[in-house]
Amino acid sequence: MEAIKTTDLRKEYKDTVAVKSLNLEVHEGELFSLLGVNGAGKTTTVKMLTGLSKPTAGDALICGFSVVRELDRIKPLVDVSMQETAVARNLTVEENIDFCAALAGKSKSVVAEVKKNLYDIFGFESIKNKRAAKLSGGWQRKLSIALALVSSPKVLFLDEPTLGLDVIARRELWKLIRGLHGEMTIVLTTHYMEEAEALSDRLGVMKDGELLFVGTIEQMYKKTGCSNVEDAFVKIVEGGDSLE
Amino acid sequence: MSESIKRICTLTGRSVKEIIRDPISIVFLIGLPLAMEILFYLIFHSMTDQFEMKYLAPGIVVFSQAFISLFSGLLISLDRAGSFLVRLFVSKAKPYEFIFGYALALFPIAIVQSILFFVVGGIIDSSLWSVGMIYGILISMVTAIFFGGAGILLGSVCNEKSVGGVASVIIAGQSMLSGMWFPTQGMSKSFLTFMRVLPFKNATMLVQNALNGVNDVFDDFLFPLIIVLAYTATIFIAAIVCFGKKMKNL
């Protein structure tokens, strides 16, 4: 079964069309990257797929459930880490995890297990009693991503997860994201081409609300005749429909 | 306990922790009003009736509640700015649960403020110890809801930079238009009418009269109660509408 399947998904705001008839399939367990310049419609797509924003037209199925008609069935299945760090500032790392677990309706025994896993994966043991506001930007971002995992989602959306992080923190996050690969379906939006190259099974390129390309990196090279993701991306975005 | 109530309790607990763990909020919610209660009594009570503890303590209780609107507004606007609200919206929680989570957080804070300032008032002036003090504490929860609603509205419409400025208008309004810092005798009739149709003087009167008793039940209690409740209902409806709009326009 496809984890995500969109059919003519569209989002219009007052005087702009943010996403134009998006047709996309993301396979279960896949790490799919959505690339695009600013205003391409990546974040709007994520918002529609997570139920944060209602599509103007079309529909999307998440694990077989419609974002238009069955949002209550989808909510337990998805989680998101947006590009801005989303943590409770004056709560400790442990309290942040407890808070998200309580909202997700996890039982105490499950929470203990989730916490242990997150401490192991993210290395939170030594900072679990520190308030989020006192953590460095890198740790805050790690916590923000960890909180999206507390609900044990089947589909995880990571919107620009490494934006603004230094190169070391970024590499550490890549390692963490790679570790999650296969356990759940991950949709990653990013501006960093090397990030998409390092992490993705497949990727999609968006421009002005349209999906210009979907495929593996090899298929991207083949289509554009380029040998690196950045050049291929630029060629697709600048070339538009002329690339065949 | 239903899942919804559990989530509301979780959201409320988090909001309380966020507010009380900010040292600045403790200074303004507790420290500053407490210092004002003691100092204003010591300096001015022998000069004018205005600063007798039976008027000052309830006035301070309501004044301190004005800061709740600042800090709950700040909490919501910061949650919006940092995408924390987005995280909450993706969860199973429903929109009304968020509103309750922010609104109910004001009660433990308001109860602590009310008990503290009345008890300190009672220690300074033993005539305050009466059943009226319990009435005063109870009725101050009504005025607290007004200021909490104002905070939710501010947090929904203002960003984290502007919320402080707008909240200071409410704090200044409570300070200048409540009639607690200066005698209202001798003021023009039109200005007095203006004060009586705004919530600030009515909120102060309500708690003062709950403590001290009333001469005319309608004028001294029911009228201010109706005004405060009307503003509270209006402000909560506006807050729910604005918060709902923000949810739709993430």
Interface residues (C-beta under 8 A of the other chain):
Chain A: K47 T50 G51 L52 S53 K54 D72 K75 P76 V78 D79 V80 M82 Q83 E84 T85 A86 V87 A88 R89 N90 L91 E95 F99 C100 A102 L103 A104 G105 R131 L147 A148 S151
Chain B: E3 K6 R7 T10 L11 R14 K17 E18 R21 D22 L78 A81 G82 S83 F84 V86 R87 L88 F89 V90 S91 K92 A93 K248 L250
